[in-house]
């Protein structure tokens, strides 16, 4: 099994990227980052639809798809670890996390998603969300293994 993060936009070198890479490197399962961009000048709804197509094209067959979305379900870290553990137990070849563009996810992503996940009701820079997700995946891994990283 592997983990995948498909995101709209390209990360430049900097602290957000370094933090993402730091936590991704701590994961026992490989975390494959796929970055997509729609470069054509298209309208908002068309852009969302095109970005959705680009994101979904990254998802391997049989993957559990988790769309990060402001209207998604929020979890505490321990509850997220249980949900994450359930995704791993499904035996799917991949758990794919999708981060949309500035206008959010297109309808195709929402229709395909097995889960909608919100990291917070606040709005966060998308490059920082990558690092926050990687940290929560590492935290969930630690909780499931009984490692003392997470102190509740």
Backbone bond lengths (Angstrom), bond angles and torsions (degrees), N, CA, C in turn:
res aa  C-N    CA-C-N  psi(-1)  N-CA   C-N-CA  omega(-1)  CA-C   N-CA-C  phi
1 X - - - 1.442 - - 1.521 109.23 -
2 X 1.328 114.86 149.84 1.449 119.66 174.81 1.523 109.82 -138.11
3 X 1.296 114.85 167.94 1.452 122.77 175.51 1.521 107.90 -111.61
4 X 1.315 116.11 147.29 1.449 120.20 176.92 1.515 109.34 -136.50
5 X 1.304 115.19 142.04 1.458 121.69 172.92 1.512 106.68 -122.34
6 X 1.322 116.75 114.33 1.459 122.16 175.13 1.523 106.74 -106.46
7 X 1.330 115.86 126.79 1.461 120.28 -174.06 1.513 111.20 -137.97
8 X 1.312 115.11 144.83 1.459 121.09 173.79 1.515 107.72 -79.36
9 X 1.312 117.12 129.19 1.464 122.55 178.35 1.508 111.97 105.47
10 X 1.291 115.35 156.50 1.459 122.21 -178.95 1.529 109.13 -111.37
11 X 1.324 115.65 129.64 1.466 121.05 -179.80 1.519 109.84 -80.25
12 X 1.313 115.75 130.18 1.459 121.14 173.93 1.524 108.07 -90.57
13 X 1.303 115.44 162.42 1.467 118.59 175.44 1.517 108.89 -60.35
14 X 1.319 114.87 138.83 1.456 119.52 -179.87 1.512 110.07 162.80
15 X 1.317 116.96 -177.06 1.462 120.47 -174.03 1.528 113.78 -64.95
16 X 1.348 118.34 -35.51 1.462 119.72 -179.92 1.528 110.44 -65.71
17 X 1.312 116.36 -43.56 1.468 120.34 179.21 1.526 110.60 -65.72
18 X 1.318 116.72 -42.80 1.464 120.78 179.90 1.528 110.62 -62.03
19 X 1.325 117.17 -40.78 1.456 120.60 179.91 1.533 110.37 -66.82
20 X 1.329 117.02 -42.75 1.460 120.41 175.47 1.526 110.12 -56.92
21 X 1.319 117.14 -49.38 1.466 121.53 -177.87 1.531 111.52 -62.97
22 X 1.332 116.71 -36.52 1.467 120.35 179.17 1.523 110.66 -61.24
23 X 1.336 117.78 -50.05 1.464 119.89 -178.49 1.528 111.61 -72.86
24 X 1.317 117.76 -37.09 1.467 120.11 178.15 1.523 110.78 -60.47
25 X 1.317 116.96 -35.64 1.466 120.33 -178.96 1.536 111.98 -70.58
26 X 1.318 117.98 -19.05 1.468 121.94 179.88 1.525 112.98 -84.33
27 X 1.315 116.66 -12.66 1.462 120.45 -177.64 1.522 110.97 -75.68
28 X 1.313 116.13 140.35 1.462 120.33 177.91 1.522 111.16 -74.88
29 X 1.332 116.94 -34.56 1.458 120.26 175.04 1.526 108.38 -86.87
30 X 1.321 117.97 140.28 1.462 118.83 179.22 1.528 110.77 -65.56
31 X 1.328 115.80 138.45 1.462 122.47 177.24 1.525 107.47 -111.49
32 X 1.309 115.20 108.10 1.455 122.84 -177.52 1.526 108.50 -91.23
33 X 1.327 117.86 120.17 1.462 122.58 178.10 1.519 109.38 -95.57
34 X 1.326 116.04 125.20 1.464 122.51 174.97 1.525 107.29 -119.82
35 X 1.308 116.07 123.65 1.461 121.15 179.64 1.523 108.97 -110.25
36 X 1.329 115.97 134.25 1.456 121.40 179.95 1.525 109.43 -127.53
37 X 1.333 114.87 153.48 1.463 120.25 177.76 1.518 109.71 -145.65
38 X 1.308 115.35 139.35 1.463 121.39 170.19 1.513 106.34 -98.66
39 X 1.320 116.61 112.30 1.464 120.08 -174.35 1.523 113.25 -95.93
40 X 1.331 116.49 -13.90 1.465 118.60 -179.91 1.523 110.13 -73.81
41 X 1.304 117.86 143.58 1.477 120.17 177.58 1.528 110.12 -76.39
42 X 1.325 116.03 96.12 1.463 121.25 -179.54 1.518 110.18 -123.30
43 X 1.326 116.39 162.02 1.463 121.84 -177.09 1.526 111.05 -68.90
44 X 1.325 116.87 166.91 1.464 122.52 -178.82 1.517 114.18 -52.89
45 X 1.357 118.67 -56.31 1.472 118.86 -179.64 1.530 112.70 -63.37
46 X 1.314 117.13 -38.33 1.462 120.29 178.66 1.525 110.51 -67.95
47 X 1.324 116.28 -38.51 1.472 120.46 177.95 1.531 110.39 -62.40
48 X 1.336 117.13 -46.03 1.464 120.21 178.55 1.526 110.97 -58.98
49 X 1.309 116.70 -43.16 1.467 120.40 -179.92 1.528 110.67 -64.80
50 X 1.316 116.69 -42.03 1.468 120.11 -179.65 1.528 110.64 -68.24
51 X 1.334 117.42 -42.03 1.462 120.20 177.14 1.529 110.70 -62.30
52 X 1.332 117.11 -38.26 1.465 120.49 177.08 1.523 110.36 -60.62
53 X 1.329 116.84 -43.96 1.471 120.41 178.22 1.523 111.29 -61.56
54 X 1.329 116.73 -42.20 1.466 120.92 -179.74 1.530 110.97 -64.88
55 X 1.326 117.09 -42.99 1.464 120.92 178.73 1.525 111.17 -63.80
56 X 1.322 116.38 -47.11 1.464 120.18 -177.17 1.523 111.89 -66.93
57 X 1.322 117.15 -27.33 1.464 120.18 176.90 1.528 111.57 -66.20
58 X 1.310 117.74 -20.49 1.470 122.37 179.08 1.523 112.37 -82.04
59 X 1.314 117.74 -19.10 1.464 122.21 -171.42 1.528 110.47 -79.57
60 X 1.330 117.42 123.14 1.464 119.58 177.35 1.535 112.03 -70.08
61 X 1.308 115.28 153.72 1.468 120.67 178.09 1.527 109.68 -57.69
62 X 1.313 115.52 138.63 1.463 121.18 176.66 1.513 115.17 81.24
63 X 1.329 117.84 2.30 1.467 120.99 -177.92 1.524 111.17 -72.37
64 X 1.330 115.04 149.53 1.458 121.65 166.34 1.526 105.17 -80.96
65 X 1.326 117.17 124.53 1.465 121.33 -176.59 1.521 109.51 -106.12
66 X 1.331 115.30 124.39 1.464 122.59 179.64 1.526 107.42 -121.08
67 X 1.325 116.24 111.93 1.459 121.19 179.32 1.523 109.20 -93.10
68 X 1.335 115.72 124.84 1.457 119.37 175.03 1.522 107.05 -78.79
69 X 1.322 115.38 124.03 1.461 120.26 -170.61 1.521 109.20 -150.88
70 X 1.307 116.37 138.41 1.468 119.99 -178.72 1.527 112.35 -61.12
71 X 1.326 117.31 -23.69 1.470 120.86 179.23 1.515 112.29 -95.95
72 X 1.323 116.11 8.22 1.461 120.40 -179.86 1.516 112.01 -77.29
73 X 1.306 114.87 179.18 1.467 121.71 -179.85 1.524 109.54 -79.22
74 X 1.311 115.72 139.04 1.465 121.19 175.55 1.528 108.47 -102.45
75 X 1.317 115.50 146.72 1.456 122.25 -179.78 1.517 109.46 -134.13
76 X 1.321 116.18 149.89 1.446 120.14 163.20 1.529 107.01 -72.93
77 X 1.309 117.41 166.58 1.466 120.18 -175.88 1.522 113.31 -61.81
78 X 1.321 118.35 -40.23 1.462 120.53 -179.45 1.527 111.24 -68.72
79 X 1.327 117.17 -40.03 1.466 120.32 177.46 1.531 110.18 -66.86
80 X 1.331 116.81 -39.72 1.467 119.53 177.65 1.526 110.12 -63.32
81 X 1.322 117.79 -38.81 1.461 120.64 178.85 1.531 110.44 -59.77
82 X 1.326 117.70 -39.83 1.472 120.47 178.09 1.519 110.87 -65.16
83 X 1.323 116.62 -44.31 1.467 120.55 179.06 1.526 109.96 -63.61
84 X 1.312 116.48 -45.84 1.470 122.45 177.96 1.527 110.44 -59.14
85 X 1.324 116.93 -44.27 1.456 120.99 177.17 1.526 111.63 -60.05
86 X 1.320 116.43 -37.35 1.463 120.81 177.09 1.516 111.96 -64.97
87 X 1.338 116.59 -39.73 1.472 119.70 177.24 1.526 109.87 -62.96
88 X 1.333 116.01 -41.56 1.462 119.55 -179.86 1.530 111.19 -65.20
89 X 1.341 116.52 -37.95 1.459 120.97 -178.25 1.526 113.35 -70.50
90 X 1.326 117.13 -18.51 1.468 120.46 179.27 1.528 111.76 -60.23
91 X 1.324 116.09 -24.15 1.454 119.53 -178.17 1.512 113.58 81.43
92 X 1.315 117.45 13.11 1.461 120.63 176.87 1.531 109.05 -66.62
93 X 1.316 118.57 151.64 1.458 120.02 -179.43 1.527 113.30 -69.57
94 X 1.335 116.06 -18.11 1.466 119.44 -173.96 1.517 109.56 -158.56
95 X 1.338 115.70 146.75 1.457 121.89 165.03 1.521 104.95 -110.65
96 X 1.328 115.95 117.10 1.470 121.89 -175.47 1.522 109.84 -107.79
97 X 1.324 115.63 120.78 1.457 122.41 176.70 1.525 107.77 -99.84
98 X 1.330 117.22 132.33 1.459 121.62 -176.91 1.523 110.31 -118.32
99 X 1.332 115.49 128.31 1.466 122.05 176.12 1.522 107.16 -114.73
100 X 1.316 116.46 119.91 1.459 122.04 -177.28 1.509 112.65 -79.68
101 X 1.317 114.32 -175.38 1.458 121.41 179.05 1.513 111.83 -84.34
102 X 1.325 115.19 -167.90 1.464 121.54 -175.58 1.530 113.08 -60.61
103 X 1.330 117.32 -27.40 1.461 120.71 -178.83 1.525 113.03 -96.67
104 X 1.320 117.02 6.54 1.453 120.59 178.31 1.518 112.34 92.10
105 X 1.324 115.22 -168.54 1.462 121.85 -177.14 1.520 111.83 -86.69
106 X 1.324 114.69 146.33 1.451 120.65 171.32 1.516 110.57 -75.87
107 X 1.328 115.84 165.13 1.461 121.38 -176.80 1.524 112.87 -59.15
108 X 1.330 117.68 -32.85 1.470 120.48 -177.94 1.525 111.36 -64.08
109 X 1.325 117.13 -36.78 1.470 120.08 178.31 1.519 109.90 -67.74
110 X 1.315 116.29 -45.40 1.462 119.72 -179.55 1.532 111.19 -61.79
111 X 1.331 116.18 -37.77 1.466 120.24 179.68 1.530 111.52 -68.74
112 X 1.319 117.64 -35.16 1.465 121.88 -177.40 1.526 112.89 -82.95
113 X 1.319 117.39 -24.75 1.466 121.78 -172.77 1.522 111.86 -62.96
114 X 1.329 114.67 135.40 1.461 120.97 172.11 1.522 110.22 -81.15
115 X 1.332 116.19 -22.74 1.465 121.38 179.69 1.518 109.15 -153.96
116 X 1.334 115.21 147.89 1.462 122.52 171.13 1.524 106.45 -110.84
117 X 1.318 116.11 125.34 1.454 122.19 -174.98 1.520 109.93 -120.91
118 X 1.323 116.09 131.34 1.456 121.90 173.66 1.521 108.48 -113.20
119 X 1.311 117.04 128.65 1.462 120.20 176.43 1.523 111.09 -79.60
120 X 1.336 115.71 -21.35 1.455 120.19 -178.88 1.523 108.26 -174.01
121 X 1.318 117.53 153.74 1.466 118.07 173.04 1.539 111.95 -72.69
122 X 1.317 116.75 -11.04 1.465 120.43 177.37 1.526 109.75 -78.77
123 X 1.322 115.45 158.59 1.458 121.12 174.75 1.516 108.43 -91.58
124 X 1.347 116.97 131.44 1.457 123.13 -178.20 1.522 109.84 -122.28
125 X 1.328 117.53 150.32 1.465 119.37 173.21 1.531 109.32 -60.07
126 X 1.317 116.61 135.95 1.463 120.36 -174.97 1.526 113.06 -60.40
127 X 1.314 117.46 -31.92 1.464 119.45 178.51 1.530 110.76 -69.40
128 X 1.323 116.89 -32.61 1.462 120.73 176.96 1.530 110.82 -74.31
129 X 1.320 117.18 -32.77 1.465 121.24 178.13 1.529 110.21 -59.72
130 X 1.315 117.48 -36.03 1.471 120.51 177.88 1.533 110.20 -58.43
131 X 1.326 115.94 -46.72 1.466 120.62 -179.94 1.523 110.80 -66.45
132 X 1.323 117.02 -41.26 1.463 120.76 -179.82 1.527 110.61 -63.76
133 X 1.319 117.36 -40.90 1.463 120.35 178.30 1.523 110.60 -65.68
134 X 1.319 117.69 -45.02 1.465 120.81 179.82 1.531 110.31 -60.44
135 X 1.329 116.74 -40.21 1.472 119.31 178.50 1.516 110.55 -65.30
136 X 1.317 118.47 -41.99 1.463 120.45 -179.44 1.520 111.60 -68.89
137 X 1.316 117.86 -31.35 1.468 120.17 174.32 1.528 109.90 -67.03
138 X 1.334 116.42 -41.55 1.465 119.58 176.87 1.529 110.40 -65.14
139 X 1.323 117.00 -40.85 1.469 121.03 178.77 1.532 109.85 -63.39
140 X 1.325 117.06 -44.35 1.468 120.64 178.50 1.524 110.42 -60.89
141 X 1.312 116.48 -43.85 1.470 120.91 176.42 1.528 110.20 -57.27
142 X 1.318 116.74 -45.12 1.468 121.88 -179.48 1.519 111.53 -63.90
143 X 1.326 116.92 -42.01 1.465 120.95 178.99 1.523 109.74 -63.17
144 X 1.327 116.84 -46.36 1.462 120.74 -177.93 1.529 112.06 -64.04
145 X 1.335 117.11 -29.28 1.469 121.91 179.51 1.519 112.76 -90.34
146 X 1.325 117.63 -5.11 1.453 120.12 -177.05 1.510 113.51 73.57
147 X 1.308 116.95 20.12 1.472 122.40 179.88 1.526 108.82 -75.54
148 X 1.332 118.70 145.50 1.466 120.48 -175.04 1.537 115.35 -76.87
149 X 1.332 119.24 5.57 1.477 120.17 178.68 1.519 110.73 -53.58
150 X 1.326 117.00 -44.46 1.470 121.50 -179.67 1.521 108.94 -91.02
151 X 1.305 115.48 120.75 1.461 120.49 178.08 1.524 108.10 -114.80
152 X 1.308 116.19 105.67 1.474 119.44 -178.31 1.516 110.18 -94.80
